[in-house]
Amino acid sequence: MNPGAMTNRVYNFGAGPAMLPRAVMRRAREEFLDHRGIGASVIEISHRSREFMDIIEAADTLLRELGGIPENYRNLFVHGGAQMQFSAVPMNLIARRPQRKAAYVVSGNFANMAANEAARYGEIDTSCNSAESNFDRVPEFDAHAVDAESSYIHITSNNTLYGTRWNAFPDTGDIPLVADMTSELLSREMDIDRFGLIFASLQKNLGPSGLALVIIREDLLDHAMPETPGLLNYRICADKYSLANTINTFAVYMMKLVLEWLRDEGGVEAMERRNADKAEILYEVIDGSDFYAGNAYAPHRSHMNVTFNLAENDLLDTFLREAESNGLYALKGHRKVGGARASIYNAMPVEGCRALADFMRHFERQRA
């Protein structure tokens, strides 16, 4: 038996850390002990070495190309994942106006967490909220109803727990739009210049956990509160090219490999079509059956997180157990929602969704 062979690989539907492209995992394995012939691993070399600078510069360039990021935006690689940005965003932006106000559209769990954290730093308007319908949809939002003196408006573009997303982004005029895009960045095309700031942790579509990406318009870099810690200050991060201290070098390296894979797969346009096809495979099963019921309002359904329940809830544990025995891993829904959840980020192949759809039909035939 070949000790280097990949065995027992499953279709990993986990919400995050999520599966990575197999081609990326193979390449990382091949280069792990000896990065580009220097005789050392990428996790052993200095973050200020020429070898690592080549990596982070390549990642920055690929991000701009794949995401269509304009020249007047900066890409920042920052510590702590997306939840660190729940603090960093208000620290850097809420003092942009003297009233220290911001509006948060609460469309799910993480949007609510972000709003609660921002309330430490100013007055937060959360009146646009879909809690009453258990976050089964994105709430109707009127940007004109927001106080014109607000420093920014925050949305969560895709809601991993509840399986909803913004299909059209609001026009917020002169108020910068901030978006948490952790679970869908580079999964569909979008106009970056609609946003003042976008942030996303890596562990869904971009790489391993522990690091986040911030895409910020340059005119928003200089509004940090005086008490903002240096490592959370966007201006310092931008001036130091994300290297104010020792960055998670391996995560940046893995992100570069993922971005190269995405480029080779046809870019974001091709990935958006593939993701729509994958989601449709699963929604077709759910919509065509009384045995399964989707959690999300159909017009707002996510292409990244497909959430559903079984009509007979006492069969859920059996469904999850048998699915895992068939190589369909991590389908259990979040504890706040229950049911099942299939997270089908960029790295999930179409074959994984077909395998899950086939299993769902088989399970229904056996139990209905």
C-alpha positions in Angstrom: 0.0 0.0 0.0 1.2 3.5 -0.9 1.7 5.4 2.4 1.2 8.6 0.6 -2.2 7.7 -0.9 -5.3 9.5 0.4 -7.7 6.9 1.9 -11.1 7.2 3.5 -11.8 10.7 2.2 -15.4 11.7 2.7 -17.6 14.5 1.3 -17.2 17.0 4.2 -20.4 19.1 4.5 -19.1 20.8 7.7 -19.8 24.5 8.1 -16.3 25.3 9.1 -13.5 24.7 9.2 -14.6 23.3 5.9 -13.2 21.1 3.3 -10.4 22.3 1.1 -9.8 21.4 -2.6 -8.1 18.0 -2.8 -5.6 19.4 -5.3 -4.6 22.1 -2.7 -4.2 19.5 0.0 -2.0 17.3 -2.2 0.2 20.3 -3.2 0.6 21.4 0.4 1.6 17.9 1.3 4.2 17.8 -1.5 5.7 21.1 -0.5 5.4 20.8 3.2 9.0 19.7 4.1 10.8 21.7 1.4 9.3 24.9 0.1 10.6 25.6 -3.4 13.9 23.9 -2.8 15.1 26.0 0.1 15.3 23.0 2.4 12.8 24.4 5.0 9.0 24.2 5.4 6.9 27.3 4.7 5.9 27.2 8.4 9.5 27.5 9.4 10.6 30.5 7.4 10.5 34.1 8.5 7.4 36.2 7.7 9.8 38.9 6.6 11.9 36.6 4.3 11.9 37.1 0.5 10.3 33.6 0.1 7.3 34.5 2.3 7.0 38.0 0.7 6.6 36.2 -2.6 3.7 34.2 -1.1 1.8 37.1 0.4 2.3 39.3 -2.7 1.0 36.5 -4.9 -2.0 36.1 -2.6 -2.7 39.8 -2.8 -2.5 39.9 -6.6 -4.7 36.9 -7.0 -7.3 38.3 -4.7 -7.4 41.5 -6.8 -7.7 39.6 -10.0 -10.3 37.1 -8.9 -12.4 39.4 -6.9 -12.2 42.4 -9.2 -10.9 44.5 -6.3 -10.3 48.2 -7.4 -7.0 49.9 -6.9 -8.3 52.2 -4.1 -8.9 49.2 -1.8 -6.4 47.5 0.4 -6.3 43.8 1.2 -5.4 43.2 4.9 -4.5 39.8 6.3 -5.5 39.9 10.0 -5.5 37.8 13.1 -8.4 36.2 14.9 -11.0 35.2 12.3 -14.2 37.1 11.6 -15.3 37.4 15.2 -12.2 39.6 15.9 -13.6 41.9 13.2 -16.8 42.2 15.2 -14.7 44.4 17.5 -12.3 45.8 14.9 -14.9 47.2 12.6 -16.5 49.5 15.1 -13.2 50.4 16.6 -12.0 51.6 13.2 -15.2 53.0 11.7 -17.8 54.1 14.3 -15.8 57.3 15.2 -16.0 58.3 11.6 -18.9 60.5 12.6 -19.0 62.3 16.0 -22.4 60.7 17.0 -20.8 57.2 16.9 -23.8 55.5 15.4 -24.1 52.5 13.1 -26.9 50.3 11.8 -26.7 46.5 11.8 -29.2 44.4 9.8 -29.7 41.4 12.0 -30.4 38.5 9.6 -29.0 35.7 11.7 -26.8 34.6 14.6 -23.5 36.1 13.6 -25.1 39.4 12.6 -26.6 39.5 16.1 -23.3 38.8 17.7 -21.6 41.5 15.6 -24.2 44.1 16.6 -23.9 43.2 20.3 -20.1 43.6 20.2 -20.4 46.9 18.3 -22.7 48.2 21.0 -19.7 48.5 23.3 -18.4 51.4 21.1 -21.5 53.4 20.1 -25.2 53.5 19.5 -26.3 50.6 17.3 -29.6 50.5 15.4 -30.9 46.9 15.0 -34.4 47.7 14.1 -34.1 45.9 10.8 -34.3 42.3 12.1 -35.8 39.0 11.0 -35.7 37.3 14.5 -39.5 37.1 14.5 -39.5 34.7 11.7 -36.6 32.7 13.2 -34.2 34.2 10.6 -35.8 32.2 7.8 -35.2 35.2 5.5 -33.2 38.4 5.0 -35.3 41.3 6.4 -36.6 44.0 4.2 -34.2 46.9 4.4 -34.7 50.6 3.6 -31.4 52.5 3.6 -33.3 55.7 3.6 -34.7 54.8 7.1 -31.1 54.8 8.5 -29.9 57.9 10.4 -27.9 59.9 7.8 -25.3 60.5 10.5 -24.5 56.7 10.9 -20.9 55.9 10.4 -21.7 52.7 8.5 -24.3 50.0 7.8 -23.4 46.4 8.5 -24.8 43.3 6.9 -24.0 39.6 6.9 -24.2 38.6 3.3 -24.8 34.8 3.9 -26.2 33.2 7.0 -24.6 29.9 7.7 -26.9 28.7 10.5 -30.2 29.5 8.7 -29.3 29.0 5.1 -30.2 32.5 3.7 -28.3 35.1 1.8 -28.7 38.6 0.3 -29.4 38.2 -3.4 -29.2 41.9 -4.0 -27.1 44.3 -1.9 -28.6 47.6 -0.8 -27.5 51.0 -2.1 -26.5 52.9 1.0 -25.4 56.1 -0.7 -22.8 58.0 1.3 -23.0 55.7 4.3 -20.3 52.9 3.8 -21.7 49.4 3.6 -19.8 46.8 5.6 -20.3 43.2 4.9 -19.3 40.0 6.7 -18.8 37.7 3.8 -17.1 34.9 5.7 -19.2 32.1 4.2 -19.3 33.2 0.6 -16.5 35.5 -0.5 -15.4 34.5 -4.0 -18.3 32.1 -4.4 -20.2 34.6 -6.6 -19.4 37.7 -8.6 -20.1 41.1 -7.0 -19.2 44.7 -7.4 -16.7 45.4 -4.6 -17.1 49.1 -5.0 -20.6 48.8 -3.6 -18.9 48.3 -0.2 -16.7 50.3 2.0 -15.4 47.3 3.8 -15.7 43.5 3.4 -14.3 41.0 5.9 -14.2 37.2 5.9 -12.4 34.6 7.9 -10.6 32.0 5.8 -12.1 28.7 6.9 -15.1 28.5 4.5 -13.9 29.3 1.0 -10.3 30.6 1.4 -8.2 28.3 3.5 -7.7 27.2 7.1 -9.0 28.9 10.3 -7.3 31.5 12.4 -6.9 34.3 9.9 -9.2 36.8 8.3 -9.2 38.9 5.2 -10.3 42.6 5.3 -10.9 44.5 2.0 -11.2 48.1 2.8 -11.6 51.3 0.8 -8.6 53.5 1.4 -10.6 56.6 2.6 -11.8 54.5 5.6 -8.4 53.7 6.9 -7.9 56.7 9.2 -10.9 56.7 11.6 -9.8 54.4 14.4 -10.7 55.3 17.9 -7.6 56.4 19.9 -7.8 53.4 22.2 -7.8 50.9 19.3 -5.1 48.3 19.9 -2.3 48.5 17.3 -2.9 45.0 15.9 -6.6 45.9 15.3 -5.9 49.2 13.7 -6.5 49.0 10.0 -4.1 51.9 9.1 -1.2 50.2 11.0 -2.0 46.9 9.3 -2.1 48.5 5.8 1.1 50.5 6.4 2.9 47.4 7.6 1.6 45.2 4.7 -0.2 43.0 7.3 3.2 42.2 8.9 3.1 44.4 12.0 3.9 41.2 13.9 4.3 37.5 13.0 1.4 36.6 10.8 -0.1 33.1 10.4 2.3 32.3 7.5 0.9 28.8 6.8 -2.7 30.2 6.5 -1.5 32.8 4.0 0.3 30.1 2.0 -2.7 27.9 2.0 -4.9 30.8 0.9 -2.5 31.4 -2.0 -2.9 27.8 -3.1 -6.7 28.0 -2.8 -6.7 31.1 -5.0 -4.5 29.5 -7.6 -6.9 26.5 -7.6 -9.9 28.9 -8.0 -8.1 30.6 -10.9 -7.4 27.3 -12.6 -11.0 26.2 -12.2 -12.2 29.2 -14.2 -12.4 31.9 -11.6 -15.4 33.3 -9.7 -17.7 33.4 -12.7 -17.3 29.6 -13.3 -17.5 28.9 -9.6 -20.8 30.9 -9.2 -22.4 28.7 -12.0 -21.1 25.5 -10.3 -22.4 26.6 -6.9 -25.8 27.3 -8.3 -25.9 23.9 -9.9 -24.8 22.2 -6.6 -27.5 24.0 -4.6 -30.2 23.2 -7.1 -29.4 19.5 -6.9 -30.2 19.5 -3.2 -33.1 22.0 -3.3 -34.7 19.8 -6.0 -34.9 16.9 -3.6 -36.2 19.1 -0.7 -38.8 20.8 -2.9 -40.0 17.6 -4.5 -40.7 15.8 -1.2 -43.0 16.0 1.8 -40.4 14.0 3.7 -37.9 16.9 3.8 -38.7 20.6 4.6 -36.4 23.5 3.9 -35.8 26.0 6.7 -35.2 29.1 4.6 -37.7 31.2 2.7 -37.2 30.0 -0.9 -36.4 33.4 -2.5 -33.6 34.0 0.0 -32.0 30.5 0.1 -28.3 30.3 0.2 -26.1 28.5 -2.3 -23.5 27.9 0.4 -25.5 26.4 3.3 -28.6 24.2 2.5 -30.6 23.7 5.7 -33.5 21.3 6.1 -35.5 19.2 8.5 -37.1 15.8 8.3 -40.9 15.7 8.5 -40.4 13.0 11.2 -37.8 14.6 13.5 -37.2 11.3 15.4 -35.5 10.0 12.2 -32.9 12.8 12.2 -30.3 10.8 14.2 -30.7 7.8 12.0 -30.4 10.0 8.9 -27.2 11.6 10.2 -25.7 8.3 11.3 -26.4 6.5 8.0 -25.3 9.5 6.0 -21.9 9.4 7.7 -21.6 5.7 7.2 -22.0 6.5 3.5 -19.2 9.0 3.5 -21.4 12.1 3.9 -19.8 13.8 6.8 -20.9 16.6 9.2 -24.5 17.1 8.2 -25.8 17.9 11.6 -27.5 21.3 11.8 -26.5 24.0 14.2 -27.9 23.5 17.7 -29.9 26.8 17.4 -31.7 25.5 14.3 -31.6 21.7 14.5 -32.2 19.5 11.5 -29.5 19.0 8.9 -27.2 21.4 7.1 -25.2 20.8 4.0 -22.4 23.4 3.6 -21.4 23.3 0.0 -18.6 25.8 -0.3 -16.4 26.2 -3.4 -14.3 23.1 -2.6 -17.3 20.8 -2.5 -17.5 19.0 -5.9 -20.7 18.5 -7.7 -20.3 14.8 -7.1 -20.7 15.4 -3.4 -24.0 17.0 -3.8 -25.2 14.3 -6.2 -24.1 11.7 -3.6 -26.1 13.5 -0.9 -29.2 13.8 -3.1 -29.1 10.1 -4.0 -28.8 9.2 -0.3 -31.7 11.5 0.6 -33.9 9.9 -2.0 -32.8 6.4 -0.9 -33.4 7.2 2.8 -36.9 8.6 2.0 -37.8 5.4 0.1 -36.7 3.3 3.0 -38.5 5.3 5.7 -41.4 7.1 4.2 
